[in-house]
């Protein structure tokens, strides 16, 4: 009887260990499909995901959304997530989402190779690129009006730019919220920043849904100028249009293009594989080789385009957490005080 009990105990322990091992193996198995919302423009995201699939074998299905749309959708889907990860978009979008409980923490394998200020301190998001704000102006417009490229926000309020500006809508675009952050911090005076925005609003031809939406109209002369992330400005400049990039003397903030895993997602291991890849030198080198103009967060990736030399840009340092905390308030204030 004792032998039988001992044998039974051994069998139970063996089964328990086997079951635990099977469970751990199942949890560790990387799924072969990944569903993503991408704030990164579609043509860039397509290239990045194709490379990720090439390196990992994981297929990516994605839908491209502006940052405001992506955040709203993730919040609405919180109890039943429809995607596994968010790719691209400024980090304050992620910090705003963290407050809503829509991201899960994860430390990518090479996170230690990325500077601490380019990733979430609690590992809710990982930075994949830096995107300063800039002015983009049509050079034919400048010649016709005998003007230099704008060097101040007040320049865009001048009569020559009447009905000539296209830039993003703060209710939908992270580029637009970056514009507000830049002006508030650049002027060191929130009231002054919003007053200048009111003056600039008189020259607005159109507020676009996405951050890059006005770049082509500026390029083909439909609009005179706009405010864009440098990656979007360089993308259109590299196509050969008559354009010039300049910066306001007050300085510019920059977005940290992020990536993160959606809490409660259906393919968490595939999402972790994407975060691991996002932290590698491979991604930064791939972006540089394919003219995806985000300054890599990995310091060991060589940046050869002089337009992406951050030492030549009047950068204003700002906290992603500060942006995330003020995002909703600034958007509401912009809607109530600037465009009404």
N, C-alpha and C positions, 0 to 999 in steps of 0.2 A: 504493500500500500504506500509506504514511504517513497519507494522508487517511482511509483506511478505519479505521486504528487510532485516529486522533484522534476520528473520528466515533463509534467504538465506546466510547471512553472517555467522551465527552460523554453518550452515551446511557445508559451505566452510572451516571454521576454524576446525571443527571436522574432516572433510575429510583429511585436510592437516596434522593434528596431527596424525590421524590414519595412513596415508601414510608414514609419517616420522617414526612412531613407527614400522611399518612393514619393512621399509627399514633397520632400526637399528637392528631389530630382525634377518633379513636375513643376515646382515653383521656379526652379533655375532654368528650365527649358525656355529658350528664346522663341517667341512666336515668329512666324514668317511674314506677317502682315502688320502694318502700322497705319492708323488713321490720324490725320493731323489737320489742324487749322493753321494756315500760314499767313502771317502778316507781311513777311518778305514778299516782294513782287513775284508774280507767277513765273516769269522767265528765269529769275535767279533761283527761286525755290525748286523749279523743275530740274535745273542743272545740279543743285546740291543733293537732291533726293536721288537722282539717277546715280550719282557718285557713291552715295551712301549704300544704295542697293548693290552696286558693283563690288563694294568692299565687304559687305555683310551678308548679302543674299536676302535681306528684308525688303519687301515691296512696300512702298509708301503710297497711300491714297490721300490726297489733300484737297482742301477747299481754301481759296484765297479770300481773305477778309481784311478790311481796314482794322486798325487796333481797337477802335471803339466798338465796332461790330463784333469782333472776336471776344472782347471782354463781356459784352452784354449777352452774347450767345452762351458762353461758358457758364455765366452766372445762372442763366435761365435753365441750363441743362445740368445743373449741379447735382441733382438727385439721380440723374440717369445720363451720365456722360456719353456723348456721341463720338468723341475723339480721344486719343491717347496722349497727345502732346500739342503744345503750341510752339510754333517755330517763327522766329523773327519778331520784329516790333520792339520798341523801346522798353527798357526794363521797368519803368514806372508803371507800365501796363500790368506787368507781372506782380509788382508790389501792391497795386490796387487789387489784383485778384487774390493775393495771399490773404488780405483782410477779409475777403469773401469766402475763404476756405476752398478755393477751386484748384490749388496746386498741391502736390505732395513733395516733400523734400527728398533729394537724392544727390549724393556726392559723386560726380563722374570720376572715372579712373585717373584722369590726368588733371583734375581740378587744381592740384598744387602747382601746375605750370602756368596758371592764369592768375594775374594780380587780384588781390582780395577785393579791390573796389570795382572789379569787372564781373563779379558774381555775387549772388545773394549770400549774406553772412550766415543765413540758416539753410542754405543750399536749396532754395525753392526755384531758382533759375540760374542758368549759366550763360555768361556773355560770349557771343561768337564774333562780334565786330563792333567798332566804334564809328558813329555817324554824326559828325558835327553839322550844325545848321549853316546855311549860306544864302547869299543873294545870287540869283541867276537872272541875267539881263541880256536882251537881244542887242547885239552891237550895231545893227542897222538902225534901230531906234535911237541909240545913243548918238550916232553920227548925225542923223537927221535933226536931232534936237540940240546938237553941240554940247553934249553932256559927258561927264566922266561916269564910270561905273559907280553906283551908290556906295557910300561909305558910312551911312548913318540911317537909322530908321526914319528920321525926319526927311531925308531925301525922297523916300517913297511917298511922302505926304505932299510933295510939290505938284504944281499945276501940270507939268509935263506928263505926269503919270495918271492924269484923270482918265478914268475908265480903262486903265491899262494894266491893272494888277490881277493876277490869278494866283491864289494860294489856298491851302487846305482849310477845311471846316473843322473847328475844334470839337464839334459834337461827334465826329467820326474818325478823325485822323490824329495819330500820334505825332506827326510832323507839326500839326497845328498847336498841340499842347506844348511841344518843345519850343515853338515860337513864343508862346506866352511865358514859359519859364525863362527863356533867354532875355526877354524884355524886362521882366520883373527883376531879375538878378543883375542885368546889365545897367539898368537905371538906378538900382538900389532903392527903388521907390515904386511900390505897387500902384499907387494912384497915378503917378506920372506915366508908367508903362501902359495903363489902360486908357489914359487920355490920348496918348500917341496912337494907340490902336484905333480909337474912335476917329481920329483925323485920317489915318491911313484907310479906314473903311470907306471914306468918301471916294477913294480912287479905285475901289475894288470892282472889277468886271465880273468876276465869278469866284465863289468859294467852291472848291472841288471836294468830292467825297474822300478821295485818297490823297496821300501826300505828294505823289508824283504826278497827279492828274493834270496839273497846269504846265508841266515841263515842255511838252510838245507844242502847245499853243504859244508859249514864249519863244520856242525854237523857230517856229514858222512865221512869227511876226503877228499872229493873231492877238497876242498880249505883249506888253513891254517888258515885264519883269515879274518875279515871284520869289518866294522864300521856300527853300527845299532842304532836305537832308543832302549832304555832299554826295552820297552814293547815287542818288537819283539825278543830281545835277551832272555829275561826271558821266553817267550813262548816256545822257543825251548829248553832252559836249563831245564825247568820243565818237559820236555818229557824224561829226563834221558840220554841225549847224553853227551859224554866226552868233556865238554866245560868249559871255564872260562871267566868271565867278568872282565875287567879291564878298567882303565881310563888314558888318557894322563896327564902327570904332568902339562901340560899347561892349563888344565881345559877343561870343556865342557859347551856349551850352552845347553838349553833345549827348546823343542817345547811346546807350549800350544795347546793341541788338541782342535780344535774349533768346532763350529756349528753355522749356520746362515741361514737366510731366503733369498731366491732369489727374487729380485725386479720384480714385475709384474707377480708373480706366480699365478697359477690357484686355489690353495687351501691355501690361506694365513692364515686362522684361524686354520687349522690343523697344519700348519707349526709353528704358534705361540704356539700351544699346545705342540709341540715337544721341542721348546725352553724353555717353562715353565718347562717341565719334565727334560730337561738337567740341569736346575739350582737347582734341588732338591737333597736332601740327598739320596733319593731312588736310583738314578742312581749310585752315588759313592759307596754306600753299595752293590748294585748289582754287580758292576764291581769287587769289592774286593772278594765277595762271590764266584764269578765264574772265578777267576784268569785271569781277563782281566786287564793286568798289567799297567794301567795308574794311576799315583798317582792322586787321586781325587783333584779337585780344591776347593772342600768344606773342610775347615779345621776341621769340626766336624765329618768327616768320619774317622774311625780308620783304619790305615794301619798296618797290622801285619807282612808282609813280610819284613825281615831285608834288603833285596836287594833293597827295594824301599824307604829306609830311606835316604831322600835327604841330611841330615846333614853329611852323610858319603861320599858324592859325591862332587868332586871339581867343583862346579857349577860356571859358568860365567854368570852374569846377563846381559841381553841385551834387547833392546826395540823391540817389535814386529813391530812397525812402521819403525824402522831403517832397519830391515830385509826386510820388504815389499818394501821399497824404493830402496834397493840395490839388490834385488833378480835378476831382469832381467840383470843388469850389471854384476853381479858375474857369472851368468850362461853363458853369452856371453864370458866373459873373460876365464872361465874354458874351454869352447869349443875351443876357439882360441889359448890359451896358454898352456893348459895342455894335451889335448888328440890329438892335431894335430901334 
